[in-house]
Amino acid sequence: MQLKSTNDDKETSVALDTTELEASQTRETPTLTKEDKSFITSIYNACSGDTTALENTLTANLDTMHPRLVVALQLAAEKKEWKVEDTNNDDSEEFAKQMIKVGTSLQNILDTKLKDGRELLASLLNSGEIRKLDSIIGKSAKDGKLDMSFFTVLNMNIKDAALNNNEGETLSPTLAAGEGQPEIKGKEGEPTVGANRAQILQHIYTRCQEELEKNVPPGIGLLNKLLRTDIPSIRTNQLSHYLGPQTTSITSPDGKTIELGGSGKPLVSHTEFTDALSNAVDQIRTLEAAGGTDRLSATNLVENIRTIAKDARVVLVESFGEGSDIVNEFQRDLQPVFRPGSKVGS
C-alpha cells in the first residue's frame, strides 16, 4: 500500500519549513461562533494578556479548538487586525486586540513548540508505504518522539480531516508540512480502497498508541485498547483474553493432554484494571473541572468507561464465579468511582 499523495495525477511536495501561517493566508476569514468568542475572551482575561500564560493555556486546549478558530487566529496574527461582524459593538476593538494577541501566541506555538511534532507527522505521511510507516513509528517511540507535541499536532489533523470529510469545510489549517492530500493513491496511480487522509491519520494514531502501550502499566494498556474498540464482541474477547485465567494445557485430537506451562494467572489482574479505570475517570473529571473539556464530552467519556467496567464484570463472573473474591473486590473498588452505593453491574 502506497501513501504518496497526488493532485491531478501529479505528485506534490511541501517543504518541512512551511508554516501554518502561510497556509492560512490563502483562506477566507471564518465566521466565529459565540462559543469561539467566549473562549478567546475567557483565556485572554484569565491570563491577563501575558504571553507565556497564553501559550501554556493554548497548548493545553489545542485538541479541543475548532479548526475554524485556529485559522481565524492565524489570520489575526498575520494581518495584525481582526474585523468583527458587529462593528457597532462597543467591545469590538477590545475583542480585535484579544484576537491578535491570542493569535500571535498560537502562531508561536505552532512554529516553535510544535515544530518537532509537525516534522515527525510530515515524515510519517511521506513515508511511502505502510511497512516503512510502521517502522518509523516504532523507532520514534523508542527515541521518545511520540510526545505531547506530536499528539497535539496529530489530534488537530484528525479533527481537521473528520470535519472536511463530514462537513465539506475548507477552512481548516494544514498543521503539518506535507499534509492535506485529498486521496491516497496505490501502485501505478490506482486508488487504494478506503485509504483517504482521515483513515491514514487514524492508522498513525492507532499504531502510535500501540507502541506507547508497550511501556505503560498493563491495566492502562488494556483500557486504551478497549476504548479504541467499537465492536462489542471484539471487546468481550479482549477482556476475556486479558482478565481471564490463562490456559495452561490443551487436549490434542488423540485425547492427550499437552502442558503449556505458566501459572494460569490473568495477563492483567483485576486490581490493575480497577486502578486504570479509577485513574481514567479521575483524570476526566479533573480535566472537566479545569475547563479542559465540556460537561457533555466528559459525561460521555465516563459512560464509555463505565460500560467497559460492566463488560469486565461479566467476564470476571464467567471466569471466576458470581460470588468469588475477585468479583466482589472488583465491584467494591469501583463503587465510589461511578455511583457510590451501587454495583458496577447494576
N, C-alpha and C positions, 0 to 999 in steps of 0.2 A: 504493500500500500504506500503510495506516494503522498507527501504533504506539500509539495511545491505549489505555490499559488499561481494563478493565471488571470489575465484580464484581456478579453477579446482574443484569446488564444496566444497572447504574448506574455512572456514572463515579466514580472515586475519585481523590483527590489527597492528597499528603503534603507538608507544609511542608519547605522545604530545611533548616530548623534541627532537624529530627527526628534524634535521635541513636540509635546502635546500642544504647546502654544502655536507652533507653525500649523499644526493640523486644524486647530480651532479657527484660524483666520479665514478659512475657506467656507465657513458655515454661517448661516443666518443666525441672528440673535434670537435665542429661545425665549418663550414667554414663561415667566416663573409663576408658580402657584403660591397660594397663601402660606402653605407649609414650607416652601423653599425660602420665602422671605422671612418667615418667623425663625427658621433655622439660622439664617445669616445674622439676623439681629441678636438672637439669643447668644450665639457663641462670641460675637463681637463684644457685647456688653459684659459677658461673663469673663472675658479675657482683658477687658478694659483697653482693647486695641493693641495689646502687647504682641509683638511679632512672634516671639518664642512660644508664648502660651497659645497663640492662634495655630501655629504649626503643629504643636502637640495635640491640640483638640481636633484639628482637621485630620491628622494621621489616624486618630482613634475612631473617626467617623467615616472614613473614606468608603468603606464597604457598603454603607447604608445610603450614600449620596446618589441621587438620580443622575444619570449622565447629562441630562438637560441642565442641571445646576452646575456640574463640573465645567461644561462648555461655556455657560454664562460667566462664570468666574474667570475662566481663561480669557474671554473677550474683554472683560472689565480690566483685567491686569494688562493686557496688551495695548488697549486703546486709552487707558487711564481715564475712562469715563464710563458711566452707565446711565442710559436714558430709560427712565421708568415710564410705564404706560400712563399713570395718572400724574400728569405734570402739575395739577392743581393741589396736590397733596403737600402740606407743609413739611412733611418728613421726607420728601423725595430727595432733596440734596443730601440729607444725612444718610439715607439708605444707599445712595450712589457712592458716598465716601466709604461706607461699610463694604460694599461690593468690591471696590478697588483694593481696599486693604486686605480683605479676606482672599480675594483672587490672587494678589501678589504672594501671599503666604502659601496658597495652594500651589502656585506655579513653582515656587522654590522647592516645595516637597517633591513634586513630580520630576523636576530637573536635577535634583541633588539626592535627597534621601532615598528616592525610589529608583534611582538610576540603575543600580545593580539588578534590581528585580525586573526592570524593563528589559535590560540587555539579556538576562537569562531567559525570559519568556520569548524574546525575539529569536534567540538561538534554538529554542525548542521548536518554535513554529517553522523555522527554516531548516530543520534537521534533515528533511528529505524523505524519511521513511520511519515506520513505527519502531523497528528494532533499534535504529540509531537514536530515536527519541527516547525510548525506554532506557537505553544505555546512558544517555546524558542525564536523565533524571536520577538514575542510581548513583552516578558519580557526584552529582550536585548534592544529593542527600548526605553522602559520606563527607563531602567538603563543607557541610553546614550552610549551603547556599539557599536551602529551602526555608527561608526565614520570613519574618513579618513583611519585609519589603516585597519579597516575591509574591506572597499570597495576597497582599493588598492589591498589587497590580493584576494578578490573575483573577481575583474575585470581581474586580471592576470590569475586566474584559468579559467575563462570563455574563455578568449582568447586562453589559452593553450588547453582547451578541443575542441574548434572550429577548431584549427589547426590540432589536432590529428584526428578529425573526417573527415575533408575535405582533408587533405594532407597526412595522414598516417605517420606523423612525430613522432619520439620517443625521441627527444632531448629536450623536454620541461620540465621545473622544476616542482617538486612536489608542492612546495609553501605552502602546508598546511598539517600538520600531519593527517594521516588517509585518505588522498585524493588520487585520481588517480585510483579508481576502474574502471575496464573495462566495467562492466554492473551491473545494479541494479537488484536484484532478489526479487520476491514476496514471498508469503507464500509457504512453503514446497519446496523452491528452484525453483519455476516456474518463468520464466522471466516475468517482468512487461512490457507490451507493451509501447514502447517509453520512458521508464524511464531510459535513459542512463545518463552518467556522465554530459554531456553538458546540458541536459534538467533539471536535478536536480539542477545544479548550476543556471540555468536561473530562475527556480521557486524560489530559495532562493533570487535571486536578485529582482524579481518582488515583492515578499512578503515584503522584507525589504523596498523597495521604497514605497509600500502602507502604511506601518506603519509610515514611516517618513512624508508622505504626510498629515497625520492627524494633524501634528504640524507645517505645513507651511502655508503661506497665500493661500487663495482659488485659486487665479489665477495661482500661481506656481504649486499647486497640480493638477489642471486641465491640464495644459500644459504638465507636466510629464506623466500624464495618457494618453494623446493623442499621445505623442511621442513613447509610448510603444505599440500603437495600429496600426497595419499594414492594417487592413481591412477597406476600406473607409466607408462602410455602418455603421459599428460599431462606427467609429469615428464621423460620422454625428449624430448618435443617442446620443452620449455622449455630443456633442456640443449643441444639441437641449435641452437635459435634464438640462444642467448647465447654458447655456446662455439665453435660452428662458424663458418666464414668467411661473411661476408655476401654476398648475391647482388649483383653489380654490373651485370648485364644480364639481359634476358628476351627470349624469342622470341615475336613476335606470330603469330596464326593464319596470316598470309600468308607466314611464313618470315623476316620482317625482324627484325633484332636491335636492341633498344632499350636504349641505355645508361642505367643508373640513377645513375651516378656513385658516389662513395665509394671507399674504399681496399680494401674487401673484408675488413678486419680484423674479428675477432670483437668483439661488443659487450662481452664480458668476457674478458680474457686468461686463459690457463691459470695464469699466475703469480698474478694477482689472486684467482682462485678457490682456488688452493692455499693462499694466505695466509689466506683466510677459513675454510677447513676446519681448518687448523692452529690458528688462534686460537680457534675454537669448541671444539675438543677440549681445548685447554689450559685454557680457562675452565671447562669442565665438571669437569675433574679437580681444578682449584684449588678449585672450589665444594665438591666431594666431600671433599677433604682438610680443608676448613674446617668441615665438618659441616653445610653448607647444603643437602645432598641426600643421600639414602641410596645405597648402592652399586648396588642393582638399577636405580634410576632413572638413575643416571649411566651405567651399562653400556648400558642401552637407548638412551640418547641418543647415545652414542658409536657404537653399532652402526648407528643410523639414519644418522649422518653418514658412516660407512664405506660403507654401501650406496649413498649418493649419490655418493661418490668412485668406487666401482666402476662405477656407471652413467655417470659423467662420462668415465671412461677408455674405455668402449665407444664413446661419442660421439666422443671425440678420435681414436680409431683409425679410425673410419668416415670422419672428416673429413680427417685428415692422414696416415693410414697407420700400420701397426704399428711400423715402425722409425724413425719420424720423430723429430726432435729434441724436438718439443713433447710427444709421448707419453712419451719417455724422461725428460725433465725432470719431467713430472708425476708419474711413478712414483717417481723418485729422491727428490723433495722430500717425498713423503708416506710413504715407508717408515718413518722414525723416529716418525711421528705415530701410526700404527695398530699395526704389528707390525714392529719392526726386523728387517731382513734378508729381508723378503718383499716381493713386489709387491702393489700395491693390488688388482689383479685376481685374485690367487691365492685 
